[in-house]
Amino acid sequence: MPYYGMVNNNTGYIKLSDFTSNASKEVKKALIELKEKGAKNMILDLRDNPGGLLSEAINISNLFVPKDKEIVRTKGKIAEWNKIYNALNAPVDTEMPLVVLTSSRSASASEIVSGVIQDYDRGVLVGERTYGKGLVQATRPLTYNSQLKITTAKYYTPSGRCIQAIDYSHRNEDGSVGKIADSLRVAFKTKNGRTVYDGGGISPDIEVEDRAIAPITSSLISKGLLFDYAGTYVLDHKKIKGAKEFEMSDAEYQDFIKWLANKEYDYSTKVENTLEDLVNFSKKEKYYDAIKPQVESLKAQISHNKEKDLITFKDEIKEYLEEEIVSRFYLQKGVVEASFDDDEDVTAAIKLFNNPVEYNKLLQGK
């Protein structure tokens, strides 16, 4: 578990990156410590968590729901393999307002925990619909040091829904498999009667789309220029403010722009690429001469300017640059803390905690 701490005076935050052995013990320890530090609300971050051990998913769910509650069940073609897994221990907290953060890359055990929290209306899910991996699989050894993975059953959350998003039993003519269509998803009910659906991962209660970054920011990151400048910055600064408080001044950002002057970070935007496709297709279909004046005018309007983009996307570039600098002084823990102010999912969670009426309305399905 890379990080746990306080987002503000009354909100705790636990980031879980995978469900390895002892993950539940670490989450329990973090939960208890954060409560002792004054946490009245809790954020459990399962974004990009690919899953892991089923037992850890059960035990982590059990931290927030009462003993003996059903956590997950497995169903397969062979009845003897069907199992129901219940919470075996006393929970740590069943009342504290809870937000679980999910992304499109949250899978398997992450989806079990998210589904349990949602099905029992124990907390609110914020972020993106999860990946949709709800298969129980076993491996069988083969020759030449290889393994065969066999699906034996599927996972079902307490409401009865299956989180598996891909239907392997009905393949396309080319042999590929597709996502289960929304129109074919079946409705289920949570403890409070809210409608939830199966067959496509776990949908959040509050959807926050993953933010796309500007082409210039992407170029600066991919070419390692933010990384390199952070090293230069450290040489000139022996210390900085705390990770949550650190912010580059406008003068320091101007220094960064000057440092970039002789660096190579050219890029093309999607709009420019689309216009280029238009030109190529219009030439093939003999329309180009007729639209050439308009195309040239449009090219002039959308042609990117690196110096201008550095100002236009200043806030976004600074955000990533500040996190890179903070990592030199406070390592991974600092990066997480530095991201709080700009993290749209965390911001949505804090906003919800600050509005208890809205939080309760969501869980009551009103």
N, C-alpha and C positions, 0 to 999 in steps of 0.2 A: 504494500500500500504506500504510494509515494507521498501522500500528504493528508493531514487533518489539522484543522485549526479553526479560528474564529474569523468569520467574514466581517462581522461588526460586534457590538457589545452583547447582542442577544441571539445571534445566529451562528450555529456551528456548521462546519463543512467537512465532509469526508469524501475523499476521492479514492475509488477502488478500481484498479486497473485490470485485475483478473481474479478468478476464484480458485486460487491455489490453496494448498494445505495450510491451515491455520488462519486463513483469511477472516473467518468469522470471529476468531479470538481477537484479531487485530482491530476489527470493526467494533467489537464489543468494548474493548479497552478504550478506543477513541471516543465512542459514544459516551461512556461513563466520565472520562476526563473532561470532555466538552461540557457536559451537564454541570460538572463541578466548577467549571470556569464561568458558568452563568448562562449557558445556551438555553434559550426558551423555544427555539425553532431549530430544525435540522435540515440540511441539504445533503442528500446522498447522491454523489455523482457517479453514474454508471456509463457515461458516454464513452464510446469506442472500446468498451469492455467486451472482449470476445467470448467470455464465459469460462468454464472450467469444471470443477468438481460439483456434482449434484448435492452432495452432503453439505458443502459450504453454502450453496444457495439456500438450502433448507434452514440451516442454522442462522444465516443472516436475516432471512425473512422472519424467523422466530424471535429476533431481537425486538421486533415491532408489533407482532401479533401474539395473542394469548396461546398458552400451552394447549395441546390437543387439537388445535385448528388444522384443517387440511391445508397443506402447502402446495402439493403437486401430485398428480397421479399419472401413471403410464398405462397405455393401452396398446396392445398389439394383436396380431392374428391368433396367437396362442394364449388362451385364457390364463394359463398358469403363470405367464409372465406379467400379467397385469398387477400393478402394485399401487398402493396409496401411501403417501408419505405425510405424516403429521408432525406438527411442532412438538418437540419432546421436552423443552425446557421452559422455565419461567422467563417471560420477556423482560427486557430492560426498561422499555417505555412504550405504552400503548396509547398515550394521549398527546404527546408533544406534536405540534404541527410539523408535518414532514413533506418535503418536496424531493422527488426522485428525478434526476436529469438523465435523459436518454438521447441517443443519436441513432442514425441509420446503421451504424456499425456496432451497436449494442446487441449482443447475440446470446442465445442459449441460456446459461445460468442467469445472465443479466435480465433476460426476458422473464424468467421464472420469478425472480424477486420483484420486478416491475409489475408483473401480472398479479402477484399476491397482494401487493400494496394497493393496487387499483381495485381488485375484486372485493377486498374487504373495506374499501373506502377509507383505508388507513392514512392515505396521503394523496397528494396531487402529483401527476406526472407532467413534466415540462420538457419540451425539446422536439425531437423528431420521432416518427414511427420507427420502431426497432427493426432489426434485420429480418427476423422470422425464421429462426432455426429451432425447430421443436422436435428433433429426432433423437431417439435413443439408439445408439450405434455400438456395435461390438466388433472387434477385429479378430480375424483368423489368420494364423501364419500360413504362408505359401512358400514355395521353393524360391531359390535365388534371393533369400533374405527380404522377401516382400510380404506385404500384408493385404488382406482383403477386408474392407470395411462393410459391415452388413447392418442394415437398419432393422431393428427388431420391434420397435414400438415408437409411439409419439408421446410428447408431454402435453398434459392438460392442466390448466390453472383451476383454482377452486370453483369458478363459475361454470366450468365445463368446456371452456373454449380451448382449441388447439392453436398454438402460436405459429405453426409451420406455414411458411408463405409460398413454398414451391410445391407443385403437385407433380411428383415424379411418375405417377401411375398413368398420366395422360400426356404423352409426348407429342411434339409437333412432327410433321412429315420429315423434317431434316434431323430428327432425333433430339432436338433441343427441348428444354422444359421452360415453361413460363410461370410467371407469378399468378396466383389465384386472383381472378377478377373480383373487384369490389362487389359486383352484383351477385356473386356466388358466396359471399361471406355470410355467415349465420350470426344472428343476434343472440346475446346472452345478457343476463342481468347481474349487476354487482349486489352487494349486501343491501345497499340503500335503494336498489331498483334502477340504477343508471344503466343505460344500454351500452354494451361493449360488443365488439365483433371478433370472430376467430379468423384464421386463415391468412393472416397478413402481418404477423408480428404484433406488438403492443402499440396502440395509438395513444399519444399523449393527451392529457386533458387540456393543456395549453400548448399549442403548436408554435414553435419558434424555428423558422427555417435557418439552415446553416448559411452564414453570410459569405457571399462571394467576394474575394479580394480583387483589387484593381490590378490590371496587367503590370503596371510599374512596380507595385509592391511584390507581386509574384516574381518578377525579374530580379529585383534586389535580393530576395530571399534565395532563389535558385542559384544565383551566381555567387552567393556567399558574401555579398557586400555588407549586409547588416552584421553578419558574424565578424567580418574583418574590422569593421569600424568599432564594434564593441571592444575589441582588443586594443585598438588605438585609444579609445576613451579611457580604458582602465589605466593605461600608462600615464595619463595626465590627471587622474583622479584617484587619490588613495582611499577615499571612502565616499559613500553616497547616503542619502536618507534611506529609511527602511523601505522594504520592497513595496508595501502598500502606498507609501507616500511619495516615492521617487517619481519625478517627472522632469523631462528635459525642458530647458528654457528655450525661448525663441532664438536666442543668440546661439545656443548650442546646436539647435537644428540648422541654423544657417552655416555653422562650421561643418556640419555633416554634408550640406549641399556643396560647399566649397571642396571638401575632400573628394566628392564624387566627380568633380570636374573632368579629370582625366581617366575616369573608369569607364569600362564598356558594359552597358546594361540595356542595349537596345531591345525592343520588343514590338509586337504588333497586337492591336486590339481585335476583338471579335468583329467589331463593326468594320474595321479596315479589311479583315479577311473576307467578310461577307460581301463587301463592295467589290473586292477583287474577283470573287466568284461571279458576281453579276456581270462584270466586264467580260470575263472569259466566256460565259454563256451567251451574252449578247453578241459577241463576235462570231461565235459558232452559228448562231441563228440569224446573223446578218441584220441585227438591230442596232449595233453599236454606233454607227455614224449618225443615226437619228437621235440618240440619247447622249451623245458624247459631251455636249455643252453642260447638260445637267450633271453628268457623272463627274466631270472635271470640277464643277462648282462644289459638288458634294465632297469630293476628295479634299478640296482645300479647307472645307469646314470641319471635317472630322480627323484630318491628319494630326496625329498626336505630337505633342511637344514635350520633351522630357522635363525641361525646366518648369514649364507650366504645370505639368502633372505632379511635380514635387511639391508644389504649393496646393494644388487642388486636393490631393490625397494626403496632405500633411498629417492630419490626425491619425489616419490609418497607418501610415509609415512609422510615425512616432510610437504608436502602440507596440508594433513589432520590434522596433529598435530598442525601446525601453525595456522590454522583456529580455532581449538579448543581453543588454548591459546588466540588468539585475541578476541574470544567471551567473555572471562572473563573480558577483559579490555574495549572493545568497543561494546559489545552486538551484536545484529543481523546486525546492520549497518556495524560493523567492519568485520564480516564474509563475507559479500558481497564484500566489498572493498578488503579484503585479497585474494579473489578468482579471481580477475581480471586477474592477471598475468598468472594463470594456466587454465583459462576458455577458452577452444578451440573455442567456439562460439563467445565470445567477441573478442578473438584474430583475428578470421576470419573477424569480422566486422571492426575492426581497420585497418586491412590490406586492406580491400576494400575501406574504407574512404581515405586511403593514396594513393589510385590509382583511381582518379576520372574518368580517361578514361575507366578503366575496369568496374567501377560502372555504367557509362552511357551505355556502350556496353551491359551489362546485361539487363538493362531496355529497350533497343532498340531491344533486341533479336538477337544481332549480335555475 
